[in-house]
Amino acid sequence: MNIFLTFAYLFFIGSVLGWVLELFFRRFFSSANPERKWINPGFCTGPYLPLYGTGLCVLYALAKVGTDAGLTDVWWKKLILLLLMAVSMTAVEFVAGLIGLKVMHVRYWDYTKQWGNVMGLICPKFSLAWALVCAIYLYGIHPNVLKALEWLSNNLAFSFVIGLFFGVFIIDAANSAQVVVKIREFAKREQVVVVYEQLKAHIRDAEDKIHQKTSFFRPFSEKVRTLPEYMREMVEKEREKLKNFDLGGHRKTGNGH
């Protein structure tokens, strides 16, 4: 089967399943969502996360090359393959986060409070989580991925669905780029980094206060205020918090001490 179609299919599967995984993680386990609300984990409108699609393509390629090279024959070779996969996934996460931070001035996730973090983009805790994901993939998911690819090769008509997915995804990404431009312009002007999840939570809280129904698929909708106004309000709120704490992180009293 054509290699392009193979990776397009994997990107499609990974992006959608990754979105579902993040949806339930944020609903039931994320400390950034103490209200336990359903939150759209994506930046785009549709149910897909390109990071996971890219990750699945990387894991498939490494598992295939590793298997062909005999890295699954003995336990220490398996360990090498798993370490290589975990490092690769950490690298994908770091590059994606770095692009967001340096180019878009947006922090998609924040590990700054995690031990051993690098720029708040990667940390040992989540690298271990990636290692666990890689082990689950290699021994539980990869065989099913191979079966899925075999099914696709026998049902090439399904490639129409893949093409439709990419058509919708490209249009959605182009539309979402307008939000990215607004955030980037504001961040550069104010010389700040906009925390993606914090901005979504701020918009959600503002809409809740006036009993405005929050849009699940459009978390950056401008129903109450414009996006720059939301961001300015959020930044001012954070700056006000910093004024109330001294350099040691202690809350100041009324006399300023």
N, C-alpha and C positions, 0 to 999 in steps of 0.2 A: 504494500500500500504506500502511496505517496507520503514522504516524510513530512511535508507541509501540512497535509490533511491530518496526519497522526497528531502533530503537536497542536494544531488548531482544535481538534477534538478534546485533547487533554486540557488545554487552556479553558475550554468551555466547561468541562466537568469540574475542574479545580476551582474556577471562579465562582460557580454557582454553589457547590458544596461548601466552599470556604465561607461564603456569605451566610449560609445556614448555620455553620459551626459557630461563627462569630456572633450571630444573632442570639443563639441560646447561651453562649458564654457571657455575653453582656447582660442578658436577662437574669441569669441565676447565679453568676459567680463574680462578676466584675465589681471591684470596690468603688469604681467611678460611677456606679449606678445604684446607690443605696436605696432608691425608691423602688427598685426592681421593675422598671418599666420596659416595655418592648422598644428597642432603639434600632433604627436602621444603621448597621455598621459601615455601610458604604458611603463613598463620596458622591457617587453617581446616583441617579434616581432608581435604576433597576437593581435587581437582586444578584449582584455579582461583585467579587473582589479580585481585581487583576493580580494582586500580590500572590494569592493562593493559586491562581491559574498558572502563573510563572513558576511557583514552587513545585507544583505537580509535574510540570514539564522537566524541571531540573531533577527531581527525584526519579522520574521514569528513566531519563537519560543515564543517570549515574547507576541505577539498579541494573539496567540493561548492559551497560559497558562492564560493570563489576561482575555480573553473572558470566558474560562472555569471556572475561579475563580470568575466571576461576576464583574470584574473591569470595565465593560462598562455599568453598570446599571444606575449609577447616575454621575453627572458632576464631583464631587470631586474625585471619583474613576477613572474616565477617565483621570483626571489631573495627578493622581499618576502614572497611567500606562504610560502616555506620558513622564513624567519626568524620569521614570525608563528606557524607551526606549532611550531617549536622552542621559542619563548618560551612558548607555551601548554602544551606538554608539561612544560617546566621548572616552570611555575606549578602544574600538577597535582601534580607530584612534591613541590614545596615545601609545598603545602597539606596533602597527605596526611601528609607527614612531620611537619608542624607540629601537626596534630591528634593524632598519636601521641605527640609529645613533650610538648605542653602539657596535653592532656586525659587520655591514657592513661599518661603518664610512661614511655613506651617509645620507644626509638630503633630503628626498623625497619631503617635502614641508617646507616652512619657514614662521612661524608666529611671528618671533622675533620682528617685527615692530608693532604687534597688541597689544592693551592694555590688560593687565592681562594674557599674555601668560605664559605657563609653558614649559620651555625648547624650546620654539619655535615650539612645537608639537601640542598643543591645546590652545584655547583661548575662552573667553566668546562669541565673535562674531560668531565663527563657531560652538560653542555649541548651540547657538540659531538657527543657520541655520539647525543643526541636528534635533533640536526640531521641526522645521517647516517641515522638511522632514519626521519625524516620524508621525506627524499629517496627512500629505498628504497620507502617507502609510496606516495608520490605517483606515482612513475613505474613501480613494479613491482607494488604490491599493490592500489592503489585500483581499477584496472580490473577486477581479479578480485573485489574486494568488490562492485562494481556488478553483476557477473555472478551472484554469490552471492545478492544481493538480488533480482535478476530471477528466479532459480531459486526463491527462497522465495515470491515473489508467485504463481508458477505451481504451488507445492506447499504450500499453506497448512496442510495436515494436519501438516506438520513443526512448526507452532507448538505442538503438544502437547508435543514434546520440549523446546522452549524453556520452556514452562510448568513441565514436570517439573524442568528444571534450576533454575529459580528457587525452586521448592518445596524442593528438596534444599538449595540454597544458603542460603535463609533459616533453615531448621532448623539447618544446620551453623553458620551465623554466630551464632545464638542460643545454641547449645551452647558455641561457642568464647568467647562473651562471659563465661562463667564463669571462663575462664583470664585474660581481660583484667581482670576485677574483682579477682582474686587478685594479679595483678602490680601493678595500680594501688594497691591498699591497702598492699601491701608497700613500694612505691616512695615513697608519701606518708609512711608511718610512718618509713622510714629516710632520707627526704629524698635519694633517689638517682634516677637515670634508668637503667632496665634496658635494656641493649643486647640486642635480640631475638636476633641471631645468636650472641652470646656465651652467652646463657642456654641456647640449644639445644645448643651445643657442650659446655657444662658438663654438662648432663644426659646427653648421649651418652657423654662420657668417664667419668662416674660409673657408668653401666650397663656400659660396656666393662670396667671394672676388676673387676667381679664376674662377668664373662662373661654378662651379662644381654642378651638380644637387644633391640636398639633398635627401637622402633616407628617405621616410616617415615612413616606417615600421622598418627601422634599423637606428635609430637616433645616435647610437654609432659606426657607420661604420668607418673604418680606411682608407678612400680613399686618404686623403691628408697627414695625419700623423698617427702615432700609438696612441692608446688611452692614454698611459702614457705621450706622448709628448703633446697631447692636454691638459691634466690635468696640467702638469708642466707649460705650457704657460699660462693657466688660472690663476693658483696660483701666478705666478710671476706678472701677470697683476694686480691682486688684491693687492698684497703687494706693488706694485708701487703706486697704488692709495692711500694706507694708508700713505705712506711717504709724500704725498703732502698735508696731512691734519694734523693740530695740535691736541692736546688732546681734545680741545673744539669742534672739528668737522669743523674748519674753514680752508679754503684752504690757504696754505702757499704762501707768495710772493717770488719773485726771490731772496731776500736776506736772506730767511729762516725764516722770521717773519710773 
